[in-house]
Amino acid sequence: MNGHSFSPFEQASLYPLPPGQKHQAFYNCWTRKEAYIKARGMGLSLPLNLFDVSLLPDKLAALLYSREDPQEVARWSMQTLVPRPGYAGALAVKGRGWLVQCWQWPNLSNVSYG
């Protein structure tokens, strides 16, 4: 992990964690950062060390700070997604008060086509 991917705050939060939590915290951080840059439509043109996200396993997903514009924190909200056990995901949306709904798609591996 270098200073181009995680901010100094995120690195300092991740470093002291026990190995059992470090893995989950790393993926929490990465998926939240990825969700934010994709939601902004900027991809990796927005440097990942310009903003901080929550990453600790017991904390809600959140944009914590933006060195680009501190007002960004009030504009965005995040939601943790767990696509399946052992996986991490996140959703970033501009605004507040939205509701996430998930649907379980049927197992299509058993469907025959014609």
C-alpha positions as CSV (number, residue, x, y, z in Angstrom):
1,M,0.0,0.0,0.0
2,N,1.5,3.3,-1.0
3,G,0.5,7.0,-0.5
4,H,-1.1,7.1,-3.9
5,S,-3.9,4.7,-3.0
6,F,-4.7,5.4,0.7
7,S,-4.5,8.7,2.5
8,P,-2.1,9.2,5.5
9,F,-5.2,9.0,7.8
10,E,-6.3,5.7,6.2
11,Q,-2.9,4.2,6.4
12,A,-2.6,5.2,10.1
13,S,-6.0,3.7,10.8
14,L,-5.1,0.4,9.0
15,Y,-1.6,-0.1,10.3
16,P,-2.3,-0.9,14.0
17,L,-5.2,-3.3,13.3
18,P,-4.8,-7.0,14.2
19,P,-4.4,-9.2,11.1
20,G,-8.0,-10.5,11.4
21,Q,-9.4,-7.0,11.0
22,K,-6.8,-5.6,8.6
23,H,-7.9,-7.6,5.6
24,Q,-11.6,-6.5,6.0
25,A,-10.6,-2.9,6.7
26,F,-8.4,-2.8,3.6
27,Y,-11.2,-3.9,1.3
28,N,-13.7,-1.6,3.1
29,C,-11.4,1.3,2.3
30,W,-10.7,0.3,-1.3
31,T,-14.4,-0.4,-2.2
32,R,-15.5,2.9,-0.6
33,K,-12.9,4.9,-2.4
34,E,-13.8,3.2,-5.6
35,A,-17.5,3.8,-5.1
36,Y,-16.8,7.5,-4.5
37,I,-14.6,8.1,-7.5
38,K,-17.0,6.2,-9.8
39,A,-20.0,8.1,-8.4
40,R,-18.2,11.4,-9.1
41,G,-17.5,10.1,-12.7
42,M,-13.8,10.9,-12.4
43,G,-12.3,7.4,-12.0
44,L,-8.6,7.5,-11.1
45,S,-8.2,11.1,-12.4
46,L,-9.2,12.0,-8.8
47,P,-6.2,11.1,-6.7
48,L,-7.2,8.5,-4.0
49,N,-5.1,10.2,-1.3
50,L,-7.1,13.5,-1.7
51,F,-9.9,12.1,0.5
52,D,-10.5,9.9,3.5
53,V,-13.2,7.2,3.9
54,S,-14.1,5.2,6.9
55,L,-12.6,1.7,6.9
56,L,-12.8,0.1,10.4
57,P,-15.0,-3.0,10.3
58,D,-17.3,-1.6,13.1
59,K,-17.8,1.8,11.5
60,L,-20.5,2.9,9.0
61,A,-19.3,3.6,5.4
62,A,-18.7,7.3,5.0
63,L,-16.7,10.0,3.3
64,L,-14.8,11.5,6.2
65,Y,-12.8,14.3,4.6
66,S,-11.9,15.8,1.3
67,R,-8.8,17.9,0.8
68,E,-10.2,18.9,-2.6
69,D,-13.3,20.5,-1.1
70,P,-14.3,19.9,2.6
71,Q,-18.0,20.5,1.7
72,E,-18.0,17.2,-0.3
73,V,-18.5,15.3,3.0
74,A,-21.9,16.9,3.4
75,R,-22.9,16.2,-0.2
76,W,-22.2,12.5,-0.3
77,S,-23.4,9.4,1.6
78,M,-22.2,5.8,1.5
79,Q,-23.6,2.4,2.1
80,T,-21.8,-0.8,2.8
81,L,-22.7,-3.7,0.5
82,V,-22.0,-7.3,1.2
83,P,-22.6,-9.1,-2.1
84,R,-21.9,-12.4,-0.3
85,P,-19.9,-13.5,2.7
86,G,-16.2,-12.8,2.4
87,Y,-16.7,-10.0,-0.2
88,A,-16.8,-6.2,0.3
89,G,-18.7,-3.6,-1.6
90,A,-19.9,0.0,-1.3
91,L,-22.3,2.4,-2.8
92,A,-21.8,6.2,-2.9
93,V,-24.6,8.5,-3.7
94,K,-24.8,12.3,-3.8
95,G,-27.4,13.4,-1.3
96,R,-29.1,12.0,1.8
97,G,-32.2,10.1,2.7
98,W,-32.0,7.5,0.0
99,L,-33.0,3.8,0.6
100,V,-31.1,0.8,-0.8
101,Q,-33.1,-2.2,-1.9
102,C,-31.6,-5.4,-3.0
103,W,-33.0,-8.3,-4.9
104,Q,-31.8,-11.9,-5.0
105,W,-31.7,-13.1,-8.6
106,P,-32.5,-16.7,-9.2
107,N,-29.7,-19.1,-9.8
108,L,-29.5,-19.0,-13.6
109,S,-27.0,-21.8,-13.9
110,N,-29.8,-24.3,-13.8
111,V,-31.8,-22.6,-16.6
112,S,-31.8,-24.3,-20.0
113,Y,-32.1,-22.1,-23.1
114,G,-34.1,-23.8,-25.8
